[in-house]
Amino acid sequence: MSYKYHSALLFLLAFMACGQPTAEEKLKKLKQQEADLKKEIALLEKEVNKTDTAAKKMKSVVITAVKDSVFEHYIDIQGAVDARENVNVSSKVPGVITAIYVKEGQQVSKGQTLAQVDDQILRANLAELRTQLDLATTLYAKQQNLWKQQIGSEVQYLNAKNQKESLERKMATLNDQLSQAKIISPINGSVDAVIAKLGDNASPGSTSFRVVNNANLRVLANVAEAYAGVVKTGDPVVIRFPDIDKQLRTKIGFAARAIDPVSRTIKVEVPLSSDPALRPNMIAQIKIIDYIAPHALVIPVNVIQYSLGKSFVIVAEKSKDGWIAKRREVEVGRTYNDKAEIKSGLQAGDNVVTTGYQGLNDNDLIQL
């Protein structure tokens, strides 16, 4: 039994020795696997590099769809708000100011007394003249009664009449002078400035008050002679008041026909509706609309490129390989600031490349 067991054991060890690869065989096998892996890695790297190169060649862009919109061209000028009724009020007669009846910001009416100039001497003269007139009136009445009775001479009657009428005329003149001793507002409005002070010497032509009617404002501006032929009464305008961040759309109320020989400009006036936020002398930025296209294709000016005297833009189109760039010749109409009107070459819905268009050619792959 022991002999048989020993023989079987030797056979098993010999069989295992024959099935087990040697170290040289293992090393050879691993090297072969290593070579196969390197070859596969090289192939994969080549494919990846091709994909990366293609991706790098695809330029990233930004597109904007062209829409049908209103395009307006403007003539830009600067003007200022002006009050039609902006009055410097002064005294009609010289004298010392004895009373001031208004303050700044107060609403006043046409004919309202703003201040009083010293009229003491005038009143004294008026009182004396009134006494003389009363006496002359009495004498005239008596002389008239006698003349009707054929008593006395006609000369006495005429002298009495003349004396009375002369004093009446003097009285009227003195009353007129007395009324001129009051400083009167010539318009409805508000007191914008009280320049006079109690005790000041008022004189004709020396401003004592400024009264402004803010309900009757306008914008005044001067337009260069070059535009005189296209600017006319009734043209639409857009006015912006930068100080109060306000904008309105209205029309020119008056455009002068004559050109100023000194400034070589024409005067333009735009009436304004009553607005408490507006003030005289406020800056007004005026945009006179001299061209309107109600259905226009508008694109940014900077995307328009030129080659051999022709203008073109780059548009993005969808293809089986993705988005591609297409060069499209266009006819440019009017431009204003950063906008351009396109007369032909584009249609509503076209995708114009607005960022990254430099250097693109027809059929270049692009990435949005």
Disulfide bonds with the S-S distance in Angstrom:
none
